[in-house]
């Protein structure tokens, strides 16, 4: 085993050094790029160029604090209260739709304001969805593998969740939550034939939701040919593509991008990846993609280790987190590169935003907790085995 793959200990907590390196790198690169893409905007809005960098640093600090608490919480606690947490998530989705409680931004009511900080409820629900589905497939593994009812039963609850999200509206988060649920059930052994039927049904449903909603239809058509209406529906994607073109191999230099200067909307949030492409070039893009690939790979490695250790709940937690990180980062980067229709999904651990950053830190911390407990279990079993051998 190489030095990189050896597990480190700080006190009694076991760390995966590769996972630490990947997460720190994403946080660092994300913070630097958020600062680079927001200095001009902060000067215009608040007359303080460091407004967004300071707030993002606060978001990261709070995220690390919450993540520390999550990392110290035993996995069996999450398993015990998983169902109640998901119900809490549904309650929050209802609360955010109540006039006067939910915060409306650019036509969407997705946020709750807590202590002056906006929390996007859908991010909390994604986190709870992973925990709930991991618990469900652990309890009903036989049913999922042998009957259609076992597969469709939890999806009714997710259908309610999606309907509440569509009322905000937040189509992107609804898709992410369904992908998490289906991915976990597939890995739990659900029959492929049932999955194909379900995917066909969801594909038809998604098509209808796009067809009968004018603004979604405009997004799809503009994504297919953004240059046809470059000053209106295709404006955002056109400038994102210009960012990639200007970046070439090594970029124009940190802080030297021009698309972020009022040309590219949401440059420090949903379209941060385009700023990375322009200022750091193909090398920066490849670095970020590689880091997310490593993050997903480590999540699945930890999941397989948990499955081998006969800890199914921990395994499905790791798998679910890996699916979430992988799919959401893929969608965000795909939107920025023009291979997917525009969706309001952040780039995990990188985009500006308090709620998203804090929840993503908690999700990574939960993955660290799974790794820690599996390492402890394997170490204890090795000790027990060596005792019996010595006897």
Secondary structure by P-SEA (a helix, b strand, c coil): cccccbbbbcccccccaaaaaaaaaaaaaaaaaaaaacaaaaaaaccccaaaaaaaaaaaaaaaaaaaaaaaccaaaaaaaaaaaaaaaaaaaaaaacccccccccccccccccccccccaaaaaaaaaaaaaaaaaaacaaaaaccccccaaaaaaaaaaaaaaaaaccaaaaaaaaaaaaaaaaaacccaaaaaaaaaaaaaaaaaaaaacaaaaaaaaaaacccccccccaaaaaaaaaaaaaacccccccccccccccccccccccaaaaaaaaaccaaaaaaaaaaaaaaaaaaaaaaaaaaaaccaaaaaaaaaaaaaaaaaaaaaaaaaaccccccccccccccccaaaaaaaaaaaaaaaaaaaaaaaaaaaaaaaaaaaaac
